[in-house]
Amino acid sequence: MFRMMRTLVWLACLLPAGCLQTRLPEGVVAAVNGEPIYLRTVQALLDGRTAASGAWETRSLKVMKSRYGEALGALIVNTLVRQELVRRKNAVSDEDMGQALAAIHADYGEEDFSRILADKSFNETEWRHLLRDHLSVQRFEKNILLPGIRVEQPAVRAYYQKHLEDFNLPETFDVCFASAERKEYLEAYRIAFPDTAYPSGAVSEQCQHILPRNLPPEWEKALSVLGERRCAPSTSGKQGWETLCLKQRQPAGVLSMADAYALIEQQLLEEEKPAAFQRWLETSLATADIRVSPHIKDDLLAPPLPEAMPAATAPLEEEGEHHGLDAIAN
């Protein structure tokens, strides 16, 4: 999607009413509806992506110019997204920023965060600006873009019929492997299973959901004669006394369309998301006042190169709520 965004900005700037070449204040490379985009922010985005991808090799001047154009195109789109959120009174607040920063600090431990940013070639002030962009794009997707996409029942039914094989459920086992230093502790566990009426901390238990093909031979043999909620006899092993217990055996079957509906709906939403974003971006670009410095306009107008931005992904492609350094660089 990143290349689609860059291409749309590029095409919009080719139109007569597109990106106007104009003299801007020193250090400002573009302005979107009057909001400046600074050269240092473009450089911060490039530095972060280079660090995240590990692509430190020397590149040609043509590629470097295209990379600057790619980064500026992304920042223009991010600015339009933030402005749309402000217009809808749904902008990322300072409190939202604080919560995201707290989560990032927790991810990276007690080390000095400024030093971590420096090690990754991030300017802290610009990194916070990119973090706000990242959170804004996530909020735009969640609160504005996705609610505007409708998935009708016929589309869900058609997807289900076309991908019916994907909803075949294999036989599975819910099993627990338990061990204890003393046999009487393990016997108490076997009697209570699957409850926990045994001495706390005396038994080590590891439970998992497993396919028959992934069963170790000795487990396969034991499970062939075990009923549900039952344990094999205790045996002496490497970890003292050991046993294998079967919580539940799930037979093979087919997930019904009703049970699969939410999964299919989410898949169809994801498939429709790029087109919905493209429609919004085309409309937004058509009415935006975008002014670009003559020093960088040629870079923005240069057609995107396939090799220009390694490992570059659009913010809309980020998954989950993690806001780590690499996620923001992307």
N, C-alpha and C positions, 0 to 999 in steps of 0.2 A: 504494500500500500504506500510505502514511502515514495517509491518511484512514481506512482500514480499522482500523489500530491505534488511532487516536484514538476511533473509534466503539466499538470493543470495550471500551476503558477506560471510556468514557462509559456504556455499557450495564452494565458490571460495577459501576460506582459507583451505579447506580440500584437495584441489588438490595439486599435487607435486610442481607446479609452483605458488602456491597461496601465502597466507600471510606468509612471512618468519619470523621465530622467531630470533630476533637479539638484541644485547645490544644497547640501545639507550641512548642519554644524559639524565641526571636526570630530571624528570618531564615530559618527552616525552613518551607517551604510544604507539604511532604509527607514521609512516611516509608514506605518499602517494606520490609516484614519487619524493621523497626527501623533501616534505613539511611536517613539524612536526605537530602532533596533541598532545596537552598538556593535562595532567591529569586534570588540573584546568578547561579546557574547557568542558571535559566530565562531571565534577562535576557541572559546571554551567548549563549545559543542564538538568541534573538530578534534580537540585534544582528548576529550572524553571518549569519543568513538574510536580514536586511534588506540587509546590505552585498552579499551574493552575488547577490541578485535585482535590486539597484539600485532597489528600491521604497521611496523615501524620502518619497513623497507623504503628506499628512495623511490619516488614516483616522478613521472614527467611533469613539466609545467602545465601541459594541457589537462592532465588528470587533476592536479592540484587546483587549477582554476575551476574545474567542474565540481570538485568537492566543496569549494567555497560556495558555489551556486547552489548545490544540494543543501548545505547547511542553512544558507539564507532562506531558501524556499521553505524549509521545515519551520524556521522561526517565524516566517510570515504566516504560515498556516496556524502555528501555535498562538500567535497574537490574535488572529481572527477568532479562534476558539475562545480565548480568554475574554475577548470583547463581547462575544455572544453570550457567555455566562454572565457577565456584568449586566448586559441588557436585560437578561431574564432574571436578574437578582438572585443568581445562584453561584456567585463567584467563590473561589477558594479563599477562605478567610485566614487570618493570622493564626487562629486557633487550630484550623485544619493543618496548617504548616507545622505548628508546634507538635501536634500528634504524630505527623509523619516523621519529623526529625527525631522525636523520642524513640520511635520504632526503629529507625536507622541506627541510632546510637546503641540501642539494645542489641541489634544484629552484630555490630562491630565491636562490642565489648567496651571496656573502660579506657581503651587507648585514646590518646588525644586526637580528636576527630579532624582538627585542622591539619595535623601531620599526615593523617591518612589521605586527606584530599590532596595535599601537596605531593605525596608519593604517587598519586594517580594522575598528576598533572591537571588538577582542578583548581581554579580560582574560587575561593569559598563564596564570595559575593555572587559571582556569576553562576556557580553551582546551585545556589538557593533560587536564583531566577529560573534555572532550568528545572528545578524541582517543582516550582509552582506551575510551570508549563506542563510538566508530566502529570501532576495531580489534576490540572484543569482538563486535559484531554481525557483522562480516565472518567472524570465527573461528567463531561460532555457526552461521552459514550453511554454512560449508565443512565443519566437523568434526562437526556434530550434525544440522542440518536436512537437507542434501542427501543424506548417507549413509542417511537414513531413508526416502528416496523410492525406490520401485522402479519401473523402467520395463520392462515386459514386451515380449517380441518381437512379439506380436500388435499392440500399440499402435504400435510402430515401423513394422510392415508397413502398418498402416492409414494412418498419416501419410504414408508414402511413396506409396501409391496415390492418396491424396487430393491430394497436392501434386506429382504426377509432373512437371508442367510446370516446376516450380522446379529440377528436376534435369537439365534439358536444358542441355548444355554447348555454347556457340557455338564456332566456329572462332576460334583465337587464334594470335598470333605472338610468339615470344620473339626480340626484335631488339636489336642493339647499334649505336649511332651512335658513330663514332670519328673523331677529328681529330688532326692533328699539324702542326707548323710545317714539317717537312721530309718530302718524299715518301718517302724511303727508310725512314724510321721507320714510316710508315703501311703501306708495302709489306711490311715485316717483320711487322707486326700482321696483315695480310690473309693472309699465308702461314701464320702460326701459329694463327689463329683456329680454334676458340674457346679455345686454350691461351694462355699469356702469355709466349711466348718472343720478347719484343721489348724494346728498351731501356726500363728502368723510368723512369716519369715523362715519357717522351717522347711518349706517346700519351694523349689524354683520351678516356675511354670512358664512355658512358651506355647502360645496358641497361634494358629494360622489357618487361613482359608487356602486349600491346596487342590490342584487338579490331579487326577489319577496318574497321569504321565509323569508328574513331578515327585511321586512318592518314592522314597528309598525302598529297595526290595524288602527289607525287614518290616517296614511299616505296612507295605502292601499286604504282606502275609498276615500280619496281626489284625488289620482292618477287615480282612475277608471274613473273619469269624466274630467280629465285635458288633454288638447292637448299639443303638444310639444311647448316649448318656451312660456308657459303660467304659471300663478301663481294663487293659490287659494285665495279667498277673505281674507283680513286681519282680524285677530281675536285678542282679548285681551287675553294675556297669562302671564306666569310667568316672561317672559323677556320683558314685555311691549306689543308691537304689533308684531304679528308673521304671517308668511306666508310660504307655501311650494310651490316650483316651479319645473316644469319638463323641464329640458333642452332637453333630448332626451330619447326615448324609443327604445331599441335595441331588435328586435324580436329574437326568438330562431332560430338557424341555424347550419350549419356545416362549420368549417373552411376548406377552400380548401387546396389541397396539395401545390399549389403555394404560398398561404399566410402562410402556416405552414412550408415551406421549410427551412427557416433559423433556426427555432426552432428545427426541427428534425435534421438538420445538426449539430447543437451545441450539441444535446443530443448524437448523434453517435460519435462525437469527444470525448466527455467525457467518453463514454464507451470504446473507443479504446485507450485512453490515458495510462492506466496502462500497457497494453501489449506493447505499443510502448516504454514506459519508461523501461520496463523489457528488451526488446531487446537491447536498447542502453546500459543499465547497464551491461548486460552480456558481451557485446563486450568490454566495457571499463574495466571491471574487468579482462578480459582475458589477456589484454596487460599491466595492471598497475603493478608497483613495489610497493607492500604494505608490509611494515615491521612492526611487532608488538612486543612490549616488552614482554618478557617471563612472567612478573608479571601479565599481563592482557590477554594474548593470550587464556588461558583456559576459561576465561569468554566470550571471543568473540566466541570461538568454541563450547561453550555449546549450545545445541539446544534451540531455543526460547521457553519460558514458556508462556502459555496462560495468566497467571496472572501477568506476569513480568512487563509490562508497562501499567498501567491504563490510559485510556483516551489518549493514544499516537496516534497521527495521523501524517502522512507524510506531509512534506511541500507542496508536490504536491496536497494535498487535501484541502489546504486553499482556500477560495473563496474570491473574491473581492480584493481590493487593500489596505485594512486596515492592518497596521503593528503594532498593539498594543502588549503589553507585553505578553499576553497569546498566541497570534498568533505566536510569535517568539519562545516561549517555546515549541510550538507544531511543 
